[in-house]
Amino acid sequence: MATWTEDEIGEKWDRCFMDALFKFGGGTLLGGVFSLFFFKRKICLLILL
């Protein structure tokens, strides 16, 4: 059975949170761009969401 140090667990969680943050931010950004260009929504509707 493998044992992990506290630093290894911390690095794993840090990587997990950063990955989730990048994916959430990228998805929000791409969703906003597609909404503006392809669905021709107004910017004020994007800001309200």
C-alpha contacts under 8 A as a table, 3 or more apart, distances in Angstrom:
res1	aa1	res2	aa2	distance
4	W	8	E	6.14
4	W	9	I	6.67
5	T	8	E	5.34
5	T	9	I	6.51
6	E	9	I	5.21
6	E	10	G	6.08
7	D	10	G	4.97
7	D	11	E	6.12
8	E	11	E	5.15
8	E	12	K	6.22
9	I	12	K	5.08
9	I	13	W	6.28
10	G	13	W	5.19
10	G	14	D	6.06
11	E	14	D	5.01
11	E	15	R	6.11
12	K	15	R	5.22
12	K	16	C	6.21
13	W	16	C	4.93
13	W	17	F	6.17
14	D	17	F	5.26
14	D	18	M	6.14
15	R	18	M	5.18
15	R	19	D	6.00
16	C	19	D	5.19
16	C	20	A	6.19
17	F	20	A	5.10
17	F	21	L	6.06
18	M	21	L	4.98
18	M	22	F	6.12
19	D	22	F	5.21
19	D	23	K	6.16
20	A	23	K	5.16
20	A	24	F	6.02
21	L	24	F	5.16
21	L	25	G	6.02
22	F	25	G	5.14
22	F	26	G	5.87
23	K	26	G	5.09
23	K	27	G	5.92
24	F	27	G	5.18
24	F	28	T	6.11
25	G	28	T	5.12
25	G	29	L	6.09
26	G	29	L	5.09
26	G	30	L	6.01
27	G	30	L	5.18
27	G	31	G	5.85
28	T	31	G	5.09
28	T	32	G	6.13
29	L	32	G	5.18
29	L	33	V	6.26
30	L	33	V	5.08
30	L	34	F	6.09
31	G	34	F	5.24
31	G	35	S	5.96
32	G	35	S	5.00
32	G	36	L	6.13
32	G	46	L	6.80
33	V	36	L	5.19
33	V	37	F	6.13
34	F	37	F	5.30
34	F	38	F	5.40
34	F	39	F	7.11
35	S	38	F	5.73
35	S	39	F	5.15
35	S	40	K	6.68
35	S	41	R	6.32
36	L	39	F	5.96
36	L	40	K	5.12
36	L	41	R	5.21
36	L	42	K	6.88
36	L	43	I	7.18
36	L	46	L	7.95
37	F	40	K	5.43
37	F	41	R	7.69
41	R	45	L	6.85
41	R	46	L	7.60
42	K	45	L	5.58
42	K	46	L	6.91
43	I	46	L	5.09
43	I	47	I	6.36
44	C	47	I	5.11
44	C	48	L	6.31
45	L	48	L	5.20
45	L	49	L	6.52
46	L	49	L	5.34
